[in-house]
Amino acid sequence: MSRTQPIRQTDQLAEFKNYYLREHSNPRNYALIIFGLNTALRISDILKTTWDMVYNFENQRYRDHLYLREQKTGKNTVIPLNHAVTHTLESLRNASSGGQKDNFLFTSHKNQKKPISRCQAYRIIKKAAVDTQLPEPISCHSLRKTFGYHAWKNGTPPALIMEIFNHSPYQITKRYLCIEQDEKDDVFWGIDL
């Protein structure tokens, strides 16, 4: 059985991200991918996120941060909501008639009071991965791993990524980064002592 991988190539990542924007216009599915890639949350936490957690209805503006207790670890986490997330959520909110305060962000088409299931989230991500011909095994967790991989490639220290992921042992973070031989080779090729 192969392990879930991050999306390493930026051109492939761009195609994957935009699949539900261009190919099959679906604001919910597009927002799910963008939200997952930019928040580094597990799919269980993404699906439990409600509109009032990201949008201040009183002030009619997006919150700067998402505060939540992670379902898996029970640890509190604070996630900044960057421009990509708020811009995408605004498009989703406009497409879904404004999003109600206590509604989930990613609701089922059958029942607007319930979030999509983990299986449906997997199908959404898998379809975009297959149709954009991503080579690695891709799943919901690939969104989280892709965040970590690109943060690491952009120079974020692994200890900070470990803190963002709320990992206790460094070994888990190391597995998330999916460091391969070509990345090790780059280090050696870049050293000319």
C-alpha positions in Angstrom: 0.0 0.0 0.0 1.5 3.4 -1.0 1.6 6.3 1.4 -0.3 9.5 0.7 2.0 12.1 -0.8 2.2 15.9 -1.0 1.8 17.6 -4.4 5.4 18.7 -5.0 5.4 20.3 -8.4 4.0 23.9 -8.5 2.6 23.5 -12.0 0.7 20.3 -11.0 -0.5 22.0 -7.8 -1.9 24.9 -9.8 -3.8 22.6 -12.1 -5.1 20.6 -9.1 -6.1 23.8 -7.2 -8.0 25.2 -10.1 -9.7 22.0 -11.3 -13.1 23.0 -9.7 -12.7 26.6 -10.7 -12.1 26.1 -14.4 -13.0 22.6 -15.5 -16.1 21.9 -13.4 -17.3 25.1 -11.8 -18.0 24.1 -8.2 -17.4 26.8 -5.6 -17.7 24.3 -2.7 -15.2 21.8 -4.0 -12.8 24.6 -5.0 -13.0 26.2 -1.6 -12.5 22.8 0.1 -9.2 22.4 -1.7 -8.0 25.9 -1.1 -9.0 25.9 2.5 -7.3 22.6 3.1 -4.1 23.6 1.4 -3.8 27.0 3.2 -4.9 25.9 6.7 -3.0 22.6 7.0 -5.9 21.2 9.0 -6.9 17.5 9.0 -10.1 16.8 7.0 -12.0 16.1 10.2 -11.4 19.6 11.4 -12.1 21.2 8.0 -15.5 19.5 7.8 -16.5 20.7 11.3 -15.7 24.3 10.6 -18.7 26.6 10.6 -19.2 30.0 9.0 -19.2 31.8 12.4 -15.7 30.5 13.0 -14.4 32.3 10.0 -16.8 35.2 9.5 -17.8 37.8 12.0 -21.5 38.4 11.1 -21.8 41.3 13.5 -18.9 43.3 11.8 -19.5 41.7 8.4 -15.9 40.8 7.8 -13.7 37.7 7.8 -11.9 36.9 11.0 -8.1 37.2 11.0 -7.7 33.8 12.7 -9.6 30.5 13.0 -9.6 29.2 16.6 -10.4 25.5 17.1 -9.7 22.4 19.2 -8.3 19.7 17.0 -10.6 16.7 16.9 -7.7 14.1 16.8 -5.3 15.6 19.3 -7.6 17.7 21.5 -5.0 20.5 21.2 -6.0 24.1 20.6 -4.8 25.7 17.4 -4.9 29.1 15.9 -4.8 29.4 12.1 -4.4 32.7 10.3 -6.9 33.1 7.5 -4.8 34.3 4.6 -6.1 36.2 1.5 -6.4 33.0 -0.6 -8.7 31.5 2.0 -10.9 34.6 2.6 -11.2 35.4 -1.1 -12.2 31.8 -1.8 -14.6 31.7 1.1 -16.2 35.0 -0.1 -16.9 33.3 -3.5 -18.4 30.3 -1.7 -20.5 32.6 0.5 -21.8 34.4 -2.5 -22.6 31.1 -4.3 -24.4 29.7 -1.2 -26.6 32.6 -0.4 -24.4 34.2 2.2 -23.7 31.2 4.5 -25.6 31.0 7.7 -23.9 31.6 11.0 -24.0 28.1 12.4 -23.9 26.3 9.0 -20.9 24.3 8.1 -18.6 25.7 5.4 -18.8 22.6 3.2 -22.4 21.4 3.3 -23.9 18.5 1.7 -26.1 19.2 -1.4 -28.7 16.8 0.1 -28.8 18.4 3.5 -27.6 22.0 3.9 -27.5 21.5 7.7 -24.8 18.8 7.5 -21.2 18.9 6.3 -20.1 16.6 3.5 -18.8 13.3 4.6 -15.1 12.3 4.8 -15.8 9.9 1.9 -17.3 12.7 -0.2 -14.3 15.0 0.6 -12.0 12.1 -0.5 -14.0 11.7 -3.8 -13.8 15.4 -4.5 -10.0 15.5 -4.0 -9.4 12.2 -5.7 -11.4 13.3 -8.8 -9.3 16.5 -9.2 -6.1 14.5 -8.7 -7.0 11.8 -11.2 -8.3 14.3 -13.8 -5.2 16.5 -13.5 -3.0 13.4 -13.8 -1.2 13.7 -10.5 1.3 10.8 -10.2 1.4 10.3 -6.5 -1.2 8.6 -4.2 -3.4 11.6 -3.3 -6.0 11.7 -0.5 -7.5 14.3 1.9 -4.3 14.2 3.9 -2.3 15.3 0.8 -3.6 18.8 1.4 -2.0 19.0 4.8 1.2 17.3 3.6 1.3 19.7 0.6 1.2 22.7 3.0 4.1 21.3 5.0 6.2 20.3 2.0 5.9 23.7 0.4 6.5 25.5 3.7 9.7 23.4 4.2 10.8 24.1 0.6 10.3 27.8 1.2 12.7 27.7 4.1 10.4 27.2 7.1 12.3 25.4 9.8 11.0 21.9 10.4 10.6 22.7 14.1 8.1 25.4 13.2 6.2 23.1 10.8 6.1 20.5 13.6 4.5 23.2 15.9 2.0 24.2 13.2 1.0 20.6 12.7 0.8 20.1 16.5 3.0 17.0 16.2 4.7 15.8 19.4 7.5 13.7 17.9 9.6 15.1 15.1 9.5 11.7 13.3 5.9 12.3 12.3 6.7 15.7 10.8 9.6 14.2 9.0 7.3 11.6 7.4 4.9 14.4 6.4 7.6 16.2 4.5 8.2 13.1 2.4 11.8 14.0 1.7 13.0 12.1 -1.3 16.5 11.3 -2.7 16.4 14.1 -5.3 15.9 16.7 -2.5 18.8 15.2 -0.6 20.8 15.3 -3.8 20.0 19.0 -4.2 21.7 19.7 -0.9 24.9 18.0 -2.0 24.8 19.6 -5.5 24.4 23.0 -3.9 27.5 22.6 -1.6 30.7 23.4 -3.3 33.3 23.6 -0.5 
